[in-house]
């Protein structure tokens, strides 16, 4: 079972991580990860933001634009 403490720690160590990356890392579904992330957001530990769109050729995908980072507390 994935704990929100583990997710919070991972986001602190990997700011800018996407929902898909989190779900893959913790071997869970994206909907389940969204539920856990919403708890962290409500607590003020994590914030969601939209990654700026790439302007050059890179490996970014459109589905990874929504990202998560720790809040500055």
N, C-alpha and C positions, 0 to 999 in steps of 0.2 A: 504494500500500500504506500502510495506517495504521500508525503506530508507537506503541508504548506511551508513548513520551516525549511525543508530540503529545496523546495522551489524558490523560496526567497533567497536562500544562499546561492543557488545556481544563478539567479538573475543578478545578484551582486557581483558574482565572478564573471558573468557574461552579459553585461549591459547591452541592450539592443537586440536581444534574442527574440525570435518570432514565435508565434503560437505553435506553428508546425514543428519548429526545432525543439521546443519544450516538450510537446507531445511525444516526439520521437525519442528524445533523451530519457524521459520517464516512462516510456512504453505504455502510454495511455492514449485514449482518443482525444481529439481536439475539443469536443463538447465537454468532456470531463475536465480537461485542463482549463477551459474557460470558467467553469464553476469554481475551481480552486483559485484561479487568478482573480476572480471577482472578489473573493474574500480578502486577498492581499491588497487589492485596490481599495476596498472599503476601509480596511485598517490603516491605510495610508503608507504601507510599506513599499508598494510598487505603483508605477503609473504606466498607462498605455500611451503611446504616441505613434504618429505616422512618420515613417522614414521617408525622407525626401526622395523623389523619383530620380533615378539615375539619368545622367546626361550622356554618358559614353557607353561603349561596349563593356559589359561586365557580367558577372554571374548572378545578379539580382533577379528575382522573379517578382511579379506583381503581387502574388499571394503572401509575400514576406514583408509587405510594406507596414503592416501593423506590428509594432514591436513593444517590448516591455523593458523597463529600466527601474532601478531602485530610486526611491524618492530621496531627496536631500534633507534628512532629519538628523 
